[in-house]
Amino acid sequence: QVQLVESGGGLVQPGGSLRLSCVASRSIFSINAMGWYRQAPGKQRELVASITSGGSTNYADSMKGRFTISRRSTQNTVYLQMNSLKPEDTAVYYCNAEFMLRDYWGQGTQVTVSA
């Protein structure tokens, strides 16, 4: 099993930045892939970015160039750096781990982009 704990959400003005953190309960190298998803009110959950155990990254088209996923293996932590935030980025952001053919989710952290 994998437990995931997210942090770093909050209220930010348009054009601002936030960094989300996700701490896993086991080595992230033992996890096939980790990622960030988001869900806005009335919308489906969507992929934001992901990173494999080998370090390959993938981004949703609308996040390319603005968001960066990274990791710190010594702390079993994956980050999502979000820059140039827009009101449409407002959502609950969830950390995901693909481990042993199962998906694990964190509790989510709210990001609100508003003036």
N, C-alpha and C positions, 0 to 999 in steps of 0.2 A: 504493500500500500504506500501511498504518498499523501502527505498532508501539505497543503499550500497555504501560505499566509501572505496576503497582499497588504501594501501600505503605500501612502504617498498621494492619494487622491485629494481633491479639494476644489476650491473656487479660484478661478483664474480669469483675468481679463483677456479678451481677444488679442492674439499676437503674443501672449505669454507662453511660459514653459512650465512643465511639471515632469518629475521623474517618479515613475512607479517602481516599486520593488516587490518581488515575490520570492519568499524563502521556502525552500523545499525541505522536507523532513529526511531526505536521503541525498546522496551524492547526485548532482545533476548529470554526471557522466554515465550514471546507471539508468538514466531516463532517456528514452528514444528521442523525444522532442518535447520542448516546452514552448508555450506561446501565450500571447495575449489576445483575448477576444473582447468585444464590447457589445453592449445591448442598450439601445436607446428606447425610450417609452414607445410602445406600439410597433416596434420593429424586431426583426429576428436578430439573434446573436450572430455577429460576424467576426471573421478573423481580422486581426490588426497586424500581427507579426508573429513569426515563429523562428526557433533556432533548434537545430538538431544537436545530438550529442557530439557530432563531428564538427560543429560550428557553422554549418550552412544556415543561412538566413533567408527568410521569405517575407514579403510585405504585401499587403493589399495595395492596389494601385493608388488609392486616394491618400495613402500614408507615406508613400515613397518620397524621400527627400525631407520629410518633416519629422518622422518618427525613427528612432533607432533602438533596436533590441540588442542587448549585450548580456554578459554573464560574468560572475565572479565565482569560480568553482570552489575556491577555498571557503566561501561562505554559503555555498549551495543556493546562490541568489541569481535571479534573472531580473534585469532592469528593462524598463521601457522609457526612454527619453523622448518626450513629446515637445516639439517646438512649433512656433507659429500656430498656436491653437486657434481653432475657429469655433463659433457657437455650435456648429453641427458635429463637433467632436464630443459634445456633452452626452454622457452615457455612463453606465456602470461597466467598469473594466474588470475582467476576470482573468486570472492566471489559469493556465491549463497544462497538464502533464500527460503525455502518452507513455504509459508504463505497463509492460506485460499485457499488451493488447487491450488495455482499459484506459479510459479517460478519467482524469481526476481534476477537480475544480476547486479553486479557492472561493472565499465567501463574497468576493467582489469589493471594489472600491469605487466610490462615486467621483466622477470628474465633471465639473460644471464650468462651462466657459461662457461668461456673461459680463457685460459692462455694468 
